[in-house]
Amino acid sequence: MEKGKISAVQMGIIMHPAITATAILLVPAITAHDAKQDMWISPFWASLVGFLTVYIAVQLHNRYPQKTVIEYSEQIVGKFLGKIVSFIFLFFYLHVTGIIVREYGEFIVGNFFVRTPLIFVMGSMIFVCAFAVRGGVEIIGRLSELIVPIVMTIILFLLFC
């Protein structure tokens, strides 16, 4: 299998829409439900946790260059526990991917395609994502560099209007 390479900027551009969509669609409702009148302090705590997570990820990358989370988890906690941690990571990513696809489907069906079955919208998105993954990470990085600035410009234009 060929290992594609993308730049840090491309990775940031790929991640930006996913994080922004989750922050807009999901986080405010959950935060308001749990925090109630203390919602104003939630961004402070979330920023601390986010910065700590990024710091840990960067330190692990510096300590174990050219290795994945699954590869260096076995070196950190041992072979057996490393396999368990790897399974937990894989299950977590599968779970989060399911949540993201469901959010996308609910948003599209709720706002644009009201009479379209949810399974069809979600299946179409999974099909398109499968083609993109088959093309490789370089294709996804280049396409995101092209599309994300256009979409962000349109969103900012609509906000200013």
C-alpha positions in Angstrom: 0.0 0.0 0.0 1.4 3.4 -1.0 1.7 5.9 1.9 0.6 9.3 0.7 2.0 12.5 2.2 0.2 15.7 2.9 1.4 19.0 4.5 0.4 20.3 7.9 -1.6 23.0 6.2 -3.5 20.4 4.2 -4.2 18.5 7.3 -5.5 21.6 9.0 -7.7 22.4 6.1 -9.1 18.8 6.1 -9.9 19.0 9.8 -11.3 22.5 9.9 -14.7 21.7 8.3 -15.3 18.7 10.5 -14.5 20.5 13.7 -16.5 23.6 12.7 -19.6 21.5 11.7 -19.5 19.6 15.0 -19.0 22.9 16.9 -21.9 24.5 15.2 -24.4 21.6 15.1 -23.7 19.6 18.2 -21.7 21.3 20.9 -24.1 24.2 21.8 -27.1 21.9 22.5 -25.1 19.5 24.7 -23.3 22.3 26.5 -26.6 24.2 27.2 -28.3 21.1 28.4 -25.5 20.3 31.0 -24.1 23.7 31.9 -27.3 25.7 32.0 -26.5 29.2 33.5 -22.8 28.4 33.6 -22.5 28.0 29.8 -20.3 31.2 29.6 -17.4 29.4 31.2 -17.6 26.3 29.0 -15.3 27.7 26.2 -12.6 28.3 28.8 -12.7 24.7 30.0 -13.0 23.3 26.5 -10.0 25.4 25.4 -7.9 24.0 28.3 -8.8 20.5 27.4 -8.2 21.1 23.7 -4.8 22.7 24.3 -3.8 19.8 26.6 -4.9 17.3 24.0 -2.9 19.0 21.2 0.1 19.2 23.5 0.0 15.5 24.3 -0.4 14.6 20.6 2.5 16.8 19.6 4.7 15.3 22.3 3.8 11.8 21.3 4.5 12.6 17.7 7.9 14.0 18.6 8.8 11.0 20.8 7.6 8.4 18.3 8.1 9.9 14.8 6.8 8.0 11.8 4.6 5.8 13.9 0.8 5.6 14.3 -1.1 5.7 17.6 -1.6 2.0 17.4 2.1 1.3 16.9 3.4 3.4 19.8 0.6 2.4 22.2 2.2 -1.1 22.2 5.6 0.4 23.0 4.2 2.6 25.8 1.9 0.1 27.7 3.1 -3.2 26.4 2.0 -5.7 23.8 -1.2 -7.0 25.4 -2.4 -3.7 26.8 -1.4 -2.0 23.6 -3.7 -4.2 21.6 -6.5 -3.3 24.0 -5.8 0.4 23.7 -5.6 0.0 19.9 -9.0 -1.7 19.9 -10.5 1.1 22.0 -9.1 3.7 19.6 -10.5 1.9 16.6 -13.9 1.4 18.2 -13.9 5.1 19.3 -13.2 6.3 15.7 -15.8 3.9 14.3 -18.3 5.3 16.8 -17.5 8.9 16.1 -17.6 8.4 12.4 -21.1 6.9 12.8 -22.2 10.0 14.8 -20.8 12.4 12.2 -22.5 10.6 9.3 -25.8 10.6 11.3 -25.4 14.4 12.0 -24.7 15.0 8.3 -27.8 13.0 7.3 -30.1 14.6 9.8 -28.9 18.1 8.8 -29.4 17.4 5.0 -32.7 15.7 5.4 -34.0 18.2 7.9 -33.1 21.3 5.9 -32.9 20.4 2.2 -34.2 16.9 1.2 -37.2 16.6 3.5 -38.8 13.7 1.6 -35.6 11.8 1.0 -35.0 8.8 3.2 -32.2 9.3 5.7 -30.5 6.0 4.8 -30.1 7.2 1.2 -28.4 10.4 2.2 -26.1 8.7 4.6 -25.3 5.9 2.2 -24.5 8.4 -0.6 -22.1 10.2 1.7 -20.4 7.0 2.7 -20.1 6.0 -1.0 -18.5 9.4 -1.9 -16.1 9.1 1.1 -15.2 5.6 0.1 -14.2 6.8 -3.4 -12.2 9.7 -1.8 -10.3 7.3 0.6 -9.6 4.9 -2.3 -8.0 7.9 -4.1 -5.7 8.5 -1.2 -5.0 11.1 1.4 -3.1 13.3 -1.2 -6.3 13.6 -3.3 -8.3 14.5 -0.2 -5.7 17.1 0.8 -5.6 18.8 -2.6 -9.4 18.8 -2.9 -9.8 20.3 0.5 -7.3 23.0 -0.4 -9.5 23.9 -3.3 -13.0 23.5 -1.9 -12.7 24.7 1.8 -11.6 28.3 1.0 -14.5 28.6 -1.4 -17.1 27.3 1.1 -15.6 29.5 3.9 -15.8 32.6 1.7 -19.5 31.8 0.9 -20.3 31.3 4.6 -18.5 34.5 5.6 -20.3 36.4 2.8 -23.7 35.1 4.0 -22.9 36.0 7.6 -21.9 39.6 6.7 -25.0 40.1 4.6 
